[in-house]
Amino acid sequence: MFTTDKQIRFHHCDPAGIVFYPQYFYLLSEAMEDFMAAAGKPQHEQIALRRGWPIIRLEVDFVRMSRYGDAVSIDVLVRKIGGASLAIDYRIRGIDGDRLKASTTVVHVDLDTDRAMVIPDDVRAAFEPYRVVD
């Protein structure tokens, strides 16, 4: 599991000061970038190698509102490393408990052909320490 800390900023919120739900997806994307960097496979380097990791499945449970100024932690849990895909769960939590839970599947693709490609052994090895066994 990997955890990154974030601050809910003004730009995340609607006029009521509550996180506007699509902004959570930006936070999840940032958490994925942070995770890849921590694993030693930064996303910008993957893109330079013409490798992408688009989401092909996303399921979200909104548990509790987040407000402007809240400190949150985002847990990134690699649930499964497949041949060409990763199953990743996210949990956004504040001091008062869970705010959001999400499950995603991302696929490793060749950015020139838009086709799935096998996850290389070095990338698989970099992500393996973050895999959570049920």
Residue pairs with C-beta under 8 A, 6 or more apart in sequence:
1 75
1 76
1 77
1 130
1 132
2 34
2 35
2 38
2 39
2 75
2 76
2 77
2 130
3 73
3 74
3 75
3 76
4 30
4 31
4 34
4 35
4 73
4 74
4 76
5 71
5 72
5 73
5 74
6 27
6 30
6 31
6 71
6 72
6 73
6 74
7 69
7 70
7 71
7 72
8 19
8 66
8 67
8 68
8 69
8 70
8 71
8 72
9 68
10 68
11 23
12 19
12 20
12 23
12 26
12 27
12 66
12 68
13 19
13 20
13 23
13 67
13 68
14 20
17 67
17 68
18 65
18 66
18 67
18 68
19 65
19 66
19 67
21 62
24 60
24 62
24 92
24 100
24 102
25 58
27 72
27 74
27 92
28 74
28 90
28 92
28 102
28 104
30 74
31 74
31 76
31 90
32 43
32 53
32 76
32 88
32 106
33 42
33 43
34 76
35 76
35 130
36 42
36 43
36 46
36 53
37 43
39 126
39 127
39 129
39 130
40 126
41 123
41 126
41 127
43 53
46 52
46 53
47 111
50 110
50 111
50 112
51 108
51 109
51 110
51 111
51 117
52 108
52 109
52 110
52 111
53 86
53 106
53 107
53 108
53 109
54 106
54 107
54 109
55 104
55 105
55 106
56 85
56 105
56 106
56 107
57 103
57 104
57 105
58 102
58 103
58 104
59 102
59 103
59 104
60 100
60 101
60 102
61 100
61 101
61 102
62 99
62 100
63 97
63 98
63 99
63 100
63 101
64 94
64 96
64 97
64 98
64 99
65 99
66 72
66 92
66 94
66 99
66 100
70 94
71 94
71 95
72 92
72 93
72 94
72 99
73 92
73 93
73 94
74 90
74 91
74 92
74 93
75 89
75 90
75 91
75 93
76 88
76 89
76 90
76 130
77 88
77 89
77 90
77 91
77 130
77 132
78 86
78 87
78 88
78 127
78 128
78 130
78 131
78 132
79 87
79 88
79 89
79 103
79 131
79 132
79 134
80 86
80 87
80 131
81 119
81 124
81 127
81 128
81 131
82 119
83 118
83 119
84 107
84 108
84 116
84 117
84 118
84 119
85 105
85 106
85 107
85 108
85 116
85 119
86 105
86 106
86 108
86 119
86 127
87 103
87 104
87 105
88 103
88 104
88 105
88 106
89 101
89 102
89 103
89 104
89 132
90 100
90 101
90 102
90 103
90 104
91 98
91 100
91 101
91 102
92 98
92 99
92 100
92 101
93 99
107 116
108 116
108 117
108 118
108 119
108 123
109 115
109 116
109 117
110 116
110 117
